Each structure stands twice: as C-alpha cells, then as structure tokens.
Amino acid sequence: MLPNLGNIATPYWGTTQPSDHGTIPSMGNRLRALRDGRGWTLDQAADAMGMSRSGYIKLERGERKLTDVHIDKATQIYGVQPSDVLPEHTVEIIGLAGAGPDGSVLFALGDQNFGEVPAPAGASENAKALEVKGTSMYGLANDGWLLFYDERTEPRDEHLGEPCVCWLPDGRVLVKVPQRGRSRGLFDLESTNAPTMHDVAVDLMALITDIKPRRAAQKFIRRNPDAAVKDVAVGR
C-alpha cells in the first residue's frame, strides 16, 4: 500500500484551483518587458488585458497570481507564445520517464534534451525535468506529464515515503517511492501500479519537487525541431 502522497498526488500550480488549467504561483513574469516593447503605458496595458490599472500593476509585479486566462490574453494582445510571458528561468527536459525497460528513464545523450519548460516556483538552477511516457506511472503521473527534480544525493531519511527519482547500480533510473528494506542500505521501491521491488540497492535519489499535468505541460514546453534527440541511454 502506497502512503498518502499529499498534495503531490493531486498536482497543480497554485493554491486556489486544483485542476490542469491551474494557477501559476506568484512569481516573476515578462509582462513589463512586453509592455515596454509596445511602448504602452500601464493604463493601455490594463485596458488591453481587460483589467483595472491596480489589478494589472499587481499582476506585472508578481503580487497577483498569473492564471492561464491572463497568459492567454497576453499572448493574444502581444502576439507571442505562452512561454514568452513567463520568466526566463527554464528547466531542460532531459529524459523520458517510463519509456525504458521495466519502466525506467531514457535520458538524452550529450547536450541534447527533449525541450524546456518554465521553471516551477522555487526551482534552483540545477533543476531538471522528466517527461512521462506511457502508463507505467499511472496514479502518480500520467502520459505527457512533467516531473521536476533537483538535488541528487545519497539516500537520506527525507527520501523515504516520497516520490523520488532513483539511480540504481545496474544503470537503471526509476521513479519510485522508497521505503527501508529488510537489510541495511537496501530499499523497497514502491509503485502505484507495479509490484514492489524488495531490498534494492540505490546509489542516488532525488526528491520529485513538482509535477505538471499534461494539459499545462504540453502548452508550455518549448521543443527544438532543429535538434531532435537521436540517441538515448537507460541510465545517466
């Protein structure tokens, strides 16, 4: 039986609307740069966005949450993509979770990646993302969702009972919920729809820090068609 995964089991960005459409937490945005590029005053930008001047000022300053409705409106009036409205800090999608043998992660080799996406709130410069492929993680993350992780370390108590990316000595990389195994230094790796792997050695673990559902993920992913990923590896 998997533990209660709390908020991460019903992921969304924000605190007021638990759905794929969602709300992006208060954070930086590029509305000021877009407005300056047009040479608009605050009043002109507010009118174009269909907002009050005070409401727009809070939005531009990051004091008001930026919803998909705001982003869609900004893309229309400025003629840009949704990703152009969000902060410049992006996270590379470096692997496909659930696409390899036994549901393992396939990583792009070299400097290649599967695209990039705006960083979630609080993400460090070292944050990475995995794009879920298939149904091997159904119940935690579905096909097309994004999993964000940050620091990779040796297994710690903080990893236990939490969804993690796990690097195994045999080269596989799996997304599992680790628990203590029967022997010292070994772990039981739980999954929502696969048998538990008992007494497994794990070299490194990284907490999954954010999950972005398919609808939002596919909307904001920037693909690079001129540098398609050709080579992948099971472990990295």
Secondary structure, DSSP 8 states (H G I E B T S, - for coil): -----GGGGS--SSSS--SSS-EE-S---SHHHHHHHHT--HHHHHHHHT--HHHHHHHHHTSS-EEHHHHHHHHHHHT--GGGTS-S-EEEEEEEET-SGGG--EEE-TT--S-EEE--TT--TT-EEEEE-SSTTTTT--TT-EEEE---BS--GGGTTS-EEEE-TTS-EEEEEEEE-SSTTEEEEE-SSS--EEEEE-SEEEEEEEEE-HHHHHHH-B--GGG----EES--
